[in-house]
Amino acid sequence: MSLLSWPVMIGTLAVGSPALYAAQVSGTLSPDVALVRLLICMAGVWLVCSVVASMVEGTVASNKLAAVASAAADESESVAYSFSDEYGERAERVDGLEQVGETEAA
């Protein structure tokens, strides 16, 4: 996550707003101290957002992988059809396994 992304900026303003208020409105804090506090808040918010984004991306990736694996397993269980192999023998494919049978020449 970028340090200048909108979630980081909005979070920084939300967390650092007391320092900004004290410096700009009430005058109880010098502007340079308020700026330092705001930069510290930005680093903290960026770190939290980066950790959360990392966990979310990992969870989404594992969920997608599980969905693909589940779909592949469901598809392989439902496949049951007959075909002829390269030698002309009748073969049947059930549950992902090939079962070669005799040809129906009788």
ZISULRA-V267948 format. One record per pair of residues at least 4 apart in sequence whose C-alpha atoms are under 7 Angstrom apart, sorted by the first residue. I is the first residue (numbers start at 1). J is the second residue. Records with the same first field share a line. If there is no record, write none. Layout:
BEGIN
I->J ; J
END
This chain:
BEGIN
1->50
3->8 ; 46
4->8 ; 9
5->9
6->10
7->11
8->12 ; 42 ; 45 ; 46 ; 49
9->13
10->14
11->15 ; 45
12->16 ; 38 ; 41 ; 42 ; 45
13->17
15->41
16->20 ; 37 ; 38 ; 41
17->21
18->22
19->23 ; 34 ; 37
20->24 ; 34
21->25 ; 26
22->26 ; 27 ; 28 ; 29
23->27 ; 28 ; 29 ; 30 ; 31 ; 34
29->33 ; 34
30->34
31->35
32->36
33->37
34->38
35->39
36->40
37->41
38->42
39->43
40->44
41->45
42->46
43->47
44->48
45->49
46->50
47->51
48->52
49->53
50->54
51->55
52->56
53->57
54->58
55->59
56->60
57->61
58->62
59->63
60->64
61->65
62->66
63->67
64->68
65->69
66->70
67->71
68->72
69->73
70->74
71->75
72->76
73->77
74->78
75->79
76->95 ; 96
77->95
78->95
79->94 ; 95
80->93 ; 94 ; 95
81->92 ; 93 ; 94
82->91 ; 92 ; 93
83->90 ; 91 ; 92
84->88 ; 89 ; 90 ; 91
85->89 ; 90 ; 91
89->101 ; 102 ; 103
90->100 ; 101 ; 102 ; 103
91->98 ; 99 ; 100 ; 101
92->98 ; 99 ; 100
93->97 ; 98 ; 99
94->98
END
